[in-house]
Amino acid sequence: MGLVNFYKNGWFPNGWGGVFTTMLIVNFAFSGTELIGITAGEAENPQKAIPEAIRTTLWRLIVFFIGSIVVMAALIPYHTAGVTQSPFVYVLDLIHVPFAANIMNFVVLTAIISAANSGLYASTRMLWSLGNEGTIPKAFTKTNKRGIPVLSLVVSMLGGIFALISSKVAASTVYLVLVSISGLAVVFVWTAIAWSELKFRRAFLNSGHQLNELKYKTPWYPVIPYFAFISSLLSCVLIWFDPTQRVALYYTIPFVAICYLGHHFWLKSKKNNEEVLLEK
């Protein structure tokens, strides 16, 4: 079969639209790479561990994500691919691998557990950080004797359980909202990270520091940050042109607005309370 499936029907047999309409799903699949930055706060030697983690993560994405997609695209004609059967199972059956479905079920289950573990860690860590910065109540920063922020962990676990239950009892309503918000929020985060990198480098140099002081330098700066920022921003904008994914904007934008308003009133209330205490 070779690589004939890559070109026999043209590079984009159904047009460029499919690239943009699947962008939100693709971004959601690649979400989690940004967690490397969160772990920096607890790494024993972040100057060495974080750059190494970035490099190994990049290679894993290339091999396991992009590599597997290339293999499937080479073996499966585009008009044969669908959602009724896993493309991985299809390929394994194609090359006569026994128990293909069982193998993929095991792989998927392992991946789900891994994703849940990293998500729970990230959520707990972020709640602790928000509490530590005074954005949310300080109760979220309290830790046990092992250094675990118990309240942050419990709230994160309850959120995960709520999402799991909603996928069964309210799949077309509550769960749809949660998936839409989380999928688009990932793109928002990537956009913010890219913009922060651009602003940080400029501010760092303008404050009198030298580039060689940085322990890790973004490769091909500023091309990579600008590319990440523009492509992430385009992903958010182009979602509007796909009716099936436009719902993500309907839910995410109000959700973000509510979060910012809540944060504003929380800080205002906190400031007023501090002023009252000072007057006393």
C-alpha atoms as one frame of an Amber mdcrd trajectory, in Angstrom:
protein
   0.000   0.000   0.000   2.946   2.306   0.699   2.288   6.021   0.950  -0.281
   6.151  -1.833  -3.066   7.220   0.553  -1.229  10.471   1.173  -1.563  11.739
  -2.376  -3.875   9.652  -4.570  -6.939  11.770  -3.655  -5.026  15.003  -3.192
  -3.690  16.486   0.014  -7.052  17.902   1.084  -9.772  15.992  -0.812 -12.543
  17.724   1.144 -10.893  21.136   1.275  -9.059  23.052   3.976 -12.164  23.354
   6.119 -11.557  20.035   7.834  -8.266  21.296   9.229  -9.972  24.124  11.073
 -13.102  22.267  12.146 -11.035  19.602  13.894  -8.631  22.062  15.496 -10.426
  22.205  18.857 -10.446  18.413  19.167  -6.788  18.201  18.164  -5.810  20.871
  20.677  -7.736  19.043  23.385  -5.846  15.833  22.530  -2.521  17.620  22.932
  -3.528  19.323  26.174  -1.410  18.560  29.197   1.951  19.559  27.774   1.653
  22.866  29.614   1.737  20.982  32.929   5.526  20.959  32.684   5.523  24.564
  33.852   3.360  23.730  36.858   5.758  21.042  38.055   8.615  23.560  38.144
   7.437  24.747  41.547   8.047  21.328  43.091  11.006  20.084  41.063  14.154
  19.476  43.089  16.381  20.913  40.376  14.097  22.809  37.950  16.993  24.334
  36.018  17.934  20.863  34.839  14.656  18.943  35.094  12.342  21.335  33.235
  14.428  21.737  30.034  14.911  17.969  29.949  11.170  17.410  30.434  10.397
  19.833  27.596  12.727  18.018  25.208  11.511  14.519  26.104   7.865  15.605
  25.891   8.450  17.053  22.437  10.013  13.840  21.185   7.233  11.743  22.696
   4.635  13.870  20.952   6.458  13.496  17.650   6.856   9.723  17.965   3.630
   8.632  19.654   1.149  11.257  18.479   2.329  12.490  15.115   4.065   9.216
  14.253   0.953   7.135  14.886  -1.158   9.556  12.840   1.272   9.277   9.925
   1.095   5.474  10.072  -2.708   5.457  10.179  -2.985   7.998   7.377  -0.694
   5.837   5.252  -2.712   2.668   5.846  -6.307   3.922   5.984  -7.945   5.603
   2.951  -9.666   8.801   4.011 -13.095   7.576   2.843 -12.706   4.440   4.996
 -11.822   6.202   8.236 -14.740   6.894  10.538 -15.901   7.057  14.122 -17.594
   3.665  14.332 -14.284   1.863  14.890 -11.004   2.943  16.413  -8.440   3.637
  13.668  -5.833   1.925  15.835  -7.934  -1.236  15.988  -8.520  -1.016  12.242
  -4.785  -0.832  11.541  -3.954  -3.652  13.944  -6.639  -5.822  12.362  -5.283
  -4.885   8.950  -1.882  -6.323   9.816  -3.534  -9.313  11.540  -2.566  -8.546
  15.132  -4.590 -10.860  17.415  -6.781  -9.351  20.152  -6.385  -5.891  18.614
  -9.472  -4.469  20.319  -8.401  -5.787  23.729  -4.922  -4.369  23.295  -6.285
  -0.929  22.447  -8.754  -1.035  25.337  -5.831  -1.636  27.679  -3.843   1.202
  26.106  -6.797   3.589  26.288  -7.525   2.681  29.912  -3.885   3.251  30.834
  -3.910   6.604  29.055  -7.105   7.640  30.850  -5.616   6.808  34.252  -2.453
   8.724  33.386  -4.437  11.743  32.186  -6.626  11.682  35.291  -3.561  11.515
  37.522  -1.839  14.459  35.850  -5.081  16.444  35.761  -5.679  15.870  39.462
  -2.148  16.962  40.281  -2.384  20.077  38.112  -5.760  21.093  39.508  -4.597
  20.610  43.090  -1.412  22.542  42.451  -3.250  25.417  40.769  -5.786  25.720
  43.584  -2.939  25.842  46.084  -1.162  28.505  44.010  -4.313  30.608  43.700
  -4.833  30.402  47.440  -1.198  31.256  48.083  -1.530  34.374  45.926  -4.731
  35.423  47.660  -6.939  34.934  44.621  -9.089  32.373  46.438  -9.449  31.665
  50.189  -6.265  30.781  52.063  -7.887  27.554  53.238  -6.801  25.983  49.951
  -3.142  26.398  50.959  -3.343  24.380  54.171  -1.310  21.192  53.955  -1.041
  18.072  56.069   2.179  16.756  57.585   3.148  15.266  54.214   2.837  18.643
  52.501  -0.361  17.763  50.620  -2.979  20.539  50.262  -5.893  18.371  51.331
  -8.730  20.812  50.630  -7.399  21.544  47.146  -7.065  17.819  46.490 -10.578
  17.027  47.732 -12.172  19.831  45.701 -10.296  18.672  42.591 -11.421  15.080
  43.135 -15.032  16.161  43.637 -14.855  18.135  40.404 -13.580  15.074  38.559
 -16.289  12.860  40.043 -18.939  15.424  39.117 -17.673  15.490  35.523 -17.686
  11.687  35.365 -21.245  11.456  36.661 -22.435  14.184  34.292 -21.097  12.196
  31.323 -23.655   9.523  32.176 -26.667  11.415  33.483 -26.395  14.670  31.496
 -24.192  13.920  28.498 -25.949  16.338  26.149 -26.164  19.235  28.599 -23.824
  19.539  31.583 -21.113  17.283  30.206 -21.209  19.063  26.844 -20.657  22.369
  28.621 -17.727  20.969  30.620 -16.049  19.487  27.546 -16.550  22.696  25.574
 -15.078  24.850  28.325 -12.110  22.561  28.972 -11.325  22.149  25.274 -11.313
  25.853  24.494  -9.699  26.769  27.817  -6.632  24.794  26.761  -6.253  27.031
  23.715  -6.717  30.134  25.879  -3.959  28.897  28.180  -1.592  28.249  25.280
  -2.298  31.725  23.911  -1.548  33.260  27.303   1.655  31.228  27.690   2.958
  32.341  24.293   2.126  35.980  24.998   3.708  35.766  28.458   6.915  34.400
  26.951   7.092  37.312  24.517   6.493  39.871  27.255   8.834  38.169  29.722
  11.858  38.115  27.403  11.444  41.800  26.573  10.931  42.833  30.185  13.876
  40.691  31.291  16.265  42.359  28.863  14.851  45.857  29.412  15.483  45.530
  33.146  19.216  45.209  32.510  19.618  41.439  32.461  21.591  39.523  29.868
  20.262  36.703  27.711  22.947  34.312  28.942  21.496  34.579  32.449  18.495
  32.503  31.389  18.910  28.838  32.240  16.559  27.856  29.439  16.029  29.844
  26.259  13.082  29.324  23.947  14.421  27.990  20.631  14.012  30.253  17.589
  12.727  33.149  19.664  10.558  35.078  18.783   9.362  32.871  15.895   8.130
  30.019  18.099   6.190  32.206  20.599   4.624  34.259  17.799   3.669  31.116
  15.890   2.142  29.588  19.032   0.260  32.786  19.831  -1.130  33.331  16.330
  -2.062  29.690  15.718  -3.766  29.387  19.120  -5.632  32.635  18.557  -6.720
  31.468  15.106  -7.986  28.232  16.628 -10.269  30.238  18.900 -11.539  32.436
  16.072 -12.036  29.689  13.483 -14.214  27.684  15.858 -16.951  30.208  15.117
 -17.188  28.972  11.521 -17.976  25.402  12.576 -21.565  25.130  13.869 -20.798
  21.884  15.697 -18.014  23.489  17.764 -19.357  27.025  18.025 -21.068  25.996
  21.244 -17.641  26.079  22.927 -17.570  29.856  22.520 -21.105  30.199  23.865
 -20.131  28.471  27.090 -16.485  29.399  27.547 -16.696  33.168  27.090 -19.420
  33.624  29.761 -17.564  31.206  32.036 -14.338  33.220  31.758 -16.269  36.457
  32.290 -17.874  35.050  35.446 -14.457  33.975  36.747 -12.997  37.431  36.179
 -15.987  39.151  37.766 -15.827  36.806  40.727 -12.123  37.513  41.089 -12.755
  41.273  40.892 -15.424  41.270  43.589 -13.376  38.911  45.759 -10.398  41.279
  45.706 -12.647  44.271  46.278 -14.270  42.612  49.286 -10.872  41.578  50.614
  -9.546  45.123  50.257 -12.576  46.589  52.028 -12.171  44.151  54.918  -8.503
  45.078  55.259  -9.375  48.780  55.319 -11.961  48.169  58.044  -9.399  46.290
  60.137  -6.875  49.109  59.717  -9.428  51.698  60.825 -10.100  49.687  63.968
